[in-house]
Amino acid sequence: MSKVIHVHLIFEKRDYYFGSVNAIYTVLNADQIGIKQSTLAHAGLSDGGVKLTKRAIIRQSHLIRCKQ
């Protein structure tokens, strides 16, 4: 199963989906989401884990796929 990180920007009311913490910072910057990359990387997000900031809600989960 693939990891998916959902970032919801509270004030902009926008949702983004990423495959890694590093990928988040290729599109958004620390000011937009309210947390530095190194801090988020060490936050210990796990399956179902949530990190709240003043500007964003960041969740990690798994992408469920059908067997072929």
PyMOL CGO cylinders between C-alpha atoms (Angstrom):
from pymol import cmd
from pymol.cgo import CYLINDER

trace = [
    CYLINDER, 0.00, 0.00, 0.00, 1.17, 3.52, -0.78, 0.3, 1, 1, 1, 1, 1, 1,
    CYLINDER, 1.17, 3.52, -0.78, 1.46, 6.29, 1.77, 0.3, 1, 1, 1, 1, 1, 1,
    CYLINDER, 1.46, 6.29, 1.77, -0.62, 9.44, 1.14, 0.3, 1, 1, 1, 1, 1, 1,
    CYLINDER, -0.62, 9.44, 1.14, -0.28, 12.74, 2.99, 0.3, 1, 1, 1, 1, 1, 1,
    CYLINDER, -0.28, 12.74, 2.99, -3.33, 15.02, 2.85, 0.3, 1, 1, 1, 1, 1, 1,
    CYLINDER, -3.33, 15.02, 2.85, -2.72, 18.73, 3.51, 0.3, 1, 1, 1, 1, 1, 1,
    CYLINDER, -2.72, 18.73, 3.51, -5.79, 20.91, 4.07, 0.3, 1, 1, 1, 1, 1, 1,
    CYLINDER, -5.79, 20.91, 4.07, -5.05, 24.65, 4.10, 0.3, 1, 1, 1, 1, 1, 1,
    CYLINDER, -5.05, 24.65, 4.10, -7.55, 26.08, 6.56, 0.3, 1, 1, 1, 1, 1, 1,
    CYLINDER, -7.55, 26.08, 6.56, -7.77, 29.70, 5.42, 0.3, 1, 1, 1, 1, 1, 1,
    CYLINDER, -7.77, 29.70, 5.42, -7.44, 29.00, 1.69, 0.3, 1, 1, 1, 1, 1, 1,
    CYLINDER, -7.44, 29.00, 1.69, -9.86, 26.05, 1.88, 0.3, 1, 1, 1, 1, 1, 1,
    CYLINDER, -9.86, 26.05, 1.88, -7.68, 23.99, -0.46, 0.3, 1, 1, 1, 1, 1, 1,
    CYLINDER, -7.68, 23.99, -0.46, -6.67, 20.35, -0.32, 0.3, 1, 1, 1, 1, 1, 1,
    CYLINDER, -6.67, 20.35, -0.32, -3.45, 18.77, -1.56, 0.3, 1, 1, 1, 1, 1, 1,
    CYLINDER, -3.45, 18.77, -1.56, -2.32, 15.14, -1.63, 0.3, 1, 1, 1, 1, 1, 1,
    CYLINDER, -2.32, 15.14, -1.63, 1.34, 14.09, -1.55, 0.3, 1, 1, 1, 1, 1, 1,
    CYLINDER, 1.34, 14.09, -1.55, 3.41, 10.92, -1.46, 0.3, 1, 1, 1, 1, 1, 1,
    CYLINDER, 3.41, 10.92, -1.46, 6.01, 12.23, 1.01, 0.3, 1, 1, 1, 1, 1, 1,
    CYLINDER, 6.01, 12.23, 1.01, 6.86, 15.08, 3.35, 0.3, 1, 1, 1, 1, 1, 1,
    CYLINDER, 6.86, 15.08, 3.35, 9.56, 16.25, 0.92, 0.3, 1, 1, 1, 1, 1, 1,
    CYLINDER, 9.56, 16.25, 0.92, 6.98, 16.47, -1.89, 0.3, 1, 1, 1, 1, 1, 1,
    CYLINDER, 6.98, 16.47, -1.89, 4.86, 18.87, 0.18, 0.3, 1, 1, 1, 1, 1, 1,
    CYLINDER, 4.86, 18.87, 0.18, 7.64, 21.45, 0.19, 0.3, 1, 1, 1, 1, 1, 1,
    CYLINDER, 7.64, 21.45, 0.19, 8.04, 21.34, -3.60, 0.3, 1, 1, 1, 1, 1, 1,
    CYLINDER, 8.04, 21.34, -3.60, 4.54, 22.89, -3.91, 0.3, 1, 1, 1, 1, 1, 1,
    CYLINDER, 4.54, 22.89, -3.91, 3.96, 24.69, -0.59, 0.3, 1, 1, 1, 1, 1, 1,
    CYLINDER, 3.96, 24.69, -0.59, 6.31, 26.56, 1.71, 0.3, 1, 1, 1, 1, 1, 1,
    CYLINDER, 6.31, 26.56, 1.71, 6.62, 26.54, 5.50, 0.3, 1, 1, 1, 1, 1, 1,
    CYLINDER, 6.62, 26.54, 5.50, 4.75, 29.85, 5.83, 0.3, 1, 1, 1, 1, 1, 1,
    CYLINDER, 4.75, 29.85, 5.83, 1.73, 28.44, 3.96, 0.3, 1, 1, 1, 1, 1, 1,
    CYLINDER, 1.73, 28.44, 3.96, 1.36, 25.35, 6.14, 0.3, 1, 1, 1, 1, 1, 1,
    CYLINDER, 1.36, 25.35, 6.14, 2.72, 26.71, 9.42, 0.3, 1, 1, 1, 1, 1, 1,
    CYLINDER, 2.72, 26.71, 9.42, 5.48, 24.14, 10.05, 0.3, 1, 1, 1, 1, 1, 1,
    CYLINDER, 5.48, 24.14, 10.05, 9.07, 23.68, 8.86, 0.3, 1, 1, 1, 1, 1, 1,
    CYLINDER, 9.07, 23.68, 8.86, 9.99, 20.64, 6.78, 0.3, 1, 1, 1, 1, 1, 1,
    CYLINDER, 9.99, 20.64, 6.78, 12.40, 19.26, 9.40, 0.3, 1, 1, 1, 1, 1, 1,
    CYLINDER, 12.40, 19.26, 9.40, 9.80, 19.60, 12.17, 0.3, 1, 1, 1, 1, 1, 1,
    CYLINDER, 9.80, 19.60, 12.17, 7.12, 17.83, 10.13, 0.3, 1, 1, 1, 1, 1, 1,
    CYLINDER, 7.12, 17.83, 10.13, 9.55, 15.07, 9.13, 0.3, 1, 1, 1, 1, 1, 1,
    CYLINDER, 9.55, 15.07, 9.13, 10.24, 14.39, 12.83, 0.3, 1, 1, 1, 1, 1, 1,
    CYLINDER, 10.24, 14.39, 12.83, 6.58, 14.75, 13.92, 0.3, 1, 1, 1, 1, 1, 1,
    CYLINDER, 6.58, 14.75, 13.92, 6.09, 11.00, 13.67, 0.3, 1, 1, 1, 1, 1, 1,
    CYLINDER, 6.09, 11.00, 13.67, 3.09, 10.93, 11.34, 0.3, 1, 1, 1, 1, 1, 1,
    CYLINDER, 3.09, 10.93, 11.34, 1.79, 7.40, 11.12, 0.3, 1, 1, 1, 1, 1, 1,
    CYLINDER, 1.79, 7.40, 11.12, -1.17, 5.74, 9.44, 0.3, 1, 1, 1, 1, 1, 1,
    CYLINDER, -1.17, 5.74, 9.44, -4.13, 7.83, 10.57, 0.3, 1, 1, 1, 1, 1, 1,
    CYLINDER, -4.13, 7.83, 10.57, -1.84, 10.34, 12.26, 0.3, 1, 1, 1, 1, 1, 1,
    CYLINDER, -1.84, 10.34, 12.26, -2.75, 14.03, 12.27, 0.3, 1, 1, 1, 1, 1, 1,
    CYLINDER, -2.75, 14.03, 12.27, -0.60, 17.15, 12.75, 0.3, 1, 1, 1, 1, 1, 1,
    CYLINDER, -0.60, 17.15, 12.75, -2.48, 20.41, 13.36, 0.3, 1, 1, 1, 1, 1, 1,
    CYLINDER, -2.48, 20.41, 13.36, -0.95, 23.84, 12.78, 0.3, 1, 1, 1, 1, 1, 1,
    CYLINDER, -0.95, 23.84, 12.78, -2.51, 27.29, 12.83, 0.3, 1, 1, 1, 1, 1, 1,
    CYLINDER, -2.51, 27.29, 12.83, -2.69, 27.20, 9.03, 0.3, 1, 1, 1, 1, 1, 1,
    CYLINDER, -2.69, 27.20, 9.03, -3.14, 23.53, 8.04, 0.3, 1, 1, 1, 1, 1, 1,
    CYLINDER, -3.14, 23.53, 8.04, -4.36, 20.06, 8.94, 0.3, 1, 1, 1, 1, 1, 1,
    CYLINDER, -4.36, 20.06, 8.94, -1.90, 17.39, 7.83, 0.3, 1, 1, 1, 1, 1, 1,
    CYLINDER, -1.90, 17.39, 7.83, -2.96, 13.72, 7.81, 0.3, 1, 1, 1, 1, 1, 1,
    CYLINDER, -2.96, 13.72, 7.81, -1.19, 10.58, 6.72, 0.3, 1, 1, 1, 1, 1, 1,
    CYLINDER, -1.19, 10.58, 6.72, -2.98, 7.47, 5.52, 0.3, 1, 1, 1, 1, 1, 1,
    CYLINDER, -2.98, 7.47, 5.52, -2.62, 4.67, 3.00, 0.3, 1, 1, 1, 1, 1, 1,
    CYLINDER, -2.62, 4.67, 3.00, -3.97, 4.50, -0.52, 0.3, 1, 1, 1, 1, 1, 1,
    CYLINDER, -3.97, 4.50, -0.52, -6.12, 1.41, -0.96, 0.3, 1, 1, 1, 1, 1, 1,
    CYLINDER, -6.12, 1.41, -0.96, -5.98, -0.19, -4.40, 0.3, 1, 1, 1, 1, 1, 1,
    CYLINDER, -5.98, -0.19, -4.40, -7.78, -3.10, -6.02, 0.3, 1, 1, 1, 1, 1, 1,
    CYLINDER, -7.78, -3.10, -6.02, -5.87, -6.24, -6.81, 0.3, 1, 1, 1, 1, 1, 1,
    CYLINDER, -5.87, -6.24, -6.81, -5.49, -6.84, -10.52, 0.3, 1, 1, 1, 1, 1, 1,
]
cmd.load_cgo(trace, "trace")
